Amino acid sequence: MAVTPEHKCFVCDKANVHRLGVHNCPDVRVLIDEGLAAYTPEGRLMRPDGGALPRGVLGGGVAKALRDEHASSSTLKGKGQEECDPPPHMATIVGLQSHGRDLFDDNVYGVSSLSAM
């Protein structure tokens, strides 16, 4: 008796849950709704930016790979940044030179002008 190989969906990595094919996998609609995948005008499933889909991972397929990437990129956003006041606290550093020499030394913290040029 011959053993038939198990065919799994490359998106959800499940066997015998739905007919094989991208258009039959219920996870595809969820990935599109989550903004992790999109169809091209030609009908190919790609990343929303048009890039190729990642290789699937065992126990989850392409859907798990996309969700894992999204989760890891979301947890990295904002790392190393502290809450701070809005922009008025930011400094702009400029220099002014005449004939190749600095006109201000390191102890000048602000300059203003009474008239605009």
Contacts in CASP RR format, 6 or more apart in sequence:
PFRMAT RR
TARGET T0000
AUTHOR 0000-0000-0000
METHOD contacts of the structure
MODEL  1
MAVTPEHKCFVCDKANVHRLGVHNCPDVRVLIDEGLAAYTPEGRLMRPDG
GALPRGVLGGGVAKALRDEHASSSTLKGKGQEECDPPPHMATIVGLQSHG
RDLFDDNVYGVSSLSAM
6 15 0 8 1.000
6 16 0 8 1.000
7 15 0 8 1.000
7 20 0 8 1.000
8 14 0 8 1.000
8 15 0 8 1.000
9 15 0 8 1.000
9 17 0 8 1.000
9 18 0 8 1.000
9 20 0 8 1.000
9 21 0 8 1.000
9 24 0 8 1.000
9 25 0 8 1.000
9 27 0 8 1.000
9 61 0 8 1.000
10 56 0 8 1.000
10 61 0 8 1.000
10 62 0 8 1.000
11 22 0 8 1.000
11 25 0 8 1.000
11 27 0 8 1.000
11 28 0 8 1.000
11 31 0 8 1.000
11 45 0 8 1.000
11 61 0 8 1.000
11 62 0 8 1.000
11 63 0 8 1.000
12 25 0 8 1.000
12 26 0 8 1.000
12 27 0 8 1.000
12 60 0 8 1.000
12 61 0 8 1.000
12 63 0 8 1.000
13 56 0 8 1.000
13 57 0 8 1.000
13 58 0 8 1.000
13 59 0 8 1.000
13 60 0 8 1.000
13 61 0 8 1.000
13 63 0 8 1.000
13 64 0 8 1.000
18 24 0 8 1.000
18 25 0 8 1.000
18 26 0 8 1.000
22 28 0 8 1.000
22 45 0 8 1.000
27 63 0 8 1.000
28 37 0 8 1.000
28 45 0 8 1.000
30 63 0 8 1.000
31 37 0 8 1.000
31 63 0 8 1.000
31 66 0 8 1.000
32 38 0 8 1.000
32 39 0 8 1.000
34 67 0 8 1.000
34 70 0 8 1.000
35 48 0 8 1.000
36 47 0 8 1.000
36 48 0 8 1.000
36 66 0 8 1.000
36 67 0 8 1.000
36 70 0 8 1.000
37 45 0 8 1.000
37 46 0 8 1.000
37 47 0 8 1.000
37 48 0 8 1.000
37 53 0 8 1.000
37 66 0 8 1.000
38 45 0 8 1.000
38 46 0 8 1.000
38 47 0 8 1.000
38 48 0 8 1.000
38 50 0 8 1.000
39 45 0 8 1.000
39 46 0 8 1.000
40 46 0 8 1.000
40 50 0 8 1.000
45 53 0 8 1.000
46 52 0 8 1.000
46 53 0 8 1.000
47 53 0 8 1.000
47 66 0 8 1.000
53 62 0 8 1.000
53 65 0 8 1.000
53 66 0 8 1.000
54 62 0 8 1.000
54 65 0 8 1.000
54 66 0 8 1.000
54 69 0 8 1.000
55 62 0 8 1.000
55 65 0 8 1.000
56 62 0 8 1.000
56 64 0 8 1.000
56 65 0 8 1.000
57 64 0 8 1.000
57 65 0 8 1.000
57 68 0 8 1.000
95 102 0 8 1.000
95 103 0 8 1.000
95 104 0 8 1.000
96 102 0 8 1.000
96 103 0 8 1.000
96 104 0 8 1.000
97 103 0 8 1.000
104 111 0 8 1.000
END
